[in-house]
Amino acid sequence: MIGRIAGRVDYKGDDHVLIDVRGVGYIVFCSDRVLAALPRPGEAAALYTDLLVREDLLQLFGFPTLLEKEWFRLLLTVQGVGAKASLAILGALGPDGVSRAIALGDWNAVKVARGVGPKTAQRVVNELKDKAPGLMAMGPGRATSAEDVVIEEPVPASARAEPLPPASLGAQAEALSALANLGYAPSEAAGAVAQAAQDLPGAETPALIRAALKLLAPKG
């Protein structure tokens, strides 16, 4: 299994990049968002990769963080979602956007991905609502960039999709863990934390927990 590629960008195509690793060129398929964030040809780059093996095909898919790679693998477990659709969803929303959409049950957000229809978007939300919290609770550690190891100058922030601030990612993970310890189901806890994080950008853990508990409180 090829889990990470680090080398020099040889060229970038419409849906893939060719990375030269000591004279061997690896074709790595990426989302539009990831391709746009990669350095220019001739510069160093690194990607975490997932190898898709079929009877007549071997394909590498590349991701800037381990968290995004894990989301790709999780999306593939949904009926009717293949590698192309999984990349399209991540390209449109990013890992944090996918996390929020699933936690909030917002299948309309998933539907904006190219080639993903309403039924598929609904399956993504419904089938992953109980699986996604485990990935969300991994926190910022899985968001470490593959480029951090080999690239001294990170890709400009203007070229990337807007991620949640690292502190917010950690706070969400800690709040999710706290609610789980209080006995809340993973799916309902994830939804409340995601909504609280959306309402309170950059909030620290205590504020997120308080806001999430208010959302979870019985109405009426």
C-alpha positions, 0 to 999 in steps of 0.5 A: 500500500502506498500511503504517502508520496513526496517529490517534485511536481512534474505536471498538473492535469485536469484531475491528477498530478504527476509527482516525480519521486527520484525518477519515478513518476506517480499519477495521483488523482486529486479533487479540484480544490487540492489540485489548485492548492498544489505547488507549480511544476518543478516545486516540491509537494507531498500528499497522503495517498489511498490506493484503489485496486480493481481487477484491471486498474490501480489508481492513487488518490491524493490528499493534503491531510490524513483527515481528508484521506479518512473522509475519502475512505469513509465516503466510499462506504456509502452505497453508490458513492465511488472514488469520483463522487467522493473526491467531488464531495471533498472538493466542494466542501472540504473535510470540515464542510462534509463533517458539518453537513453530516452532523447537521443532516444537511444533504443539500450541502452535499448535493452541490458536489458535481455529479452528486444527486439528491438521492446520493446526497441523502444516503451520504448523510443518512448512512454516515450520521452514526459513523462520522462522529468517530472521525470528527472526534479524532481532532486536529491531529489527523489534520496534519498536512503531508506537506509539513514534512517536506515543504518549507514554504506552505501553500498560500492560504488564499489558494486553499479552501477555508478550513476551521481554525485549528483551535476550533477543530480541537475544541469541537473534538473535546466538546464532542467527547464531553457530550459523549461522556454525558451519555448523549448519542454520537449522532445527536452530540455531533449535530449539536457541536457542529451547530454550536461551532457554526454559531460561535466561530472560534469558540473554545471548548467550554463555550461550545459545550454550553451552547451544544447543551442548550441545543440538546435541552428538551424543548417546551 
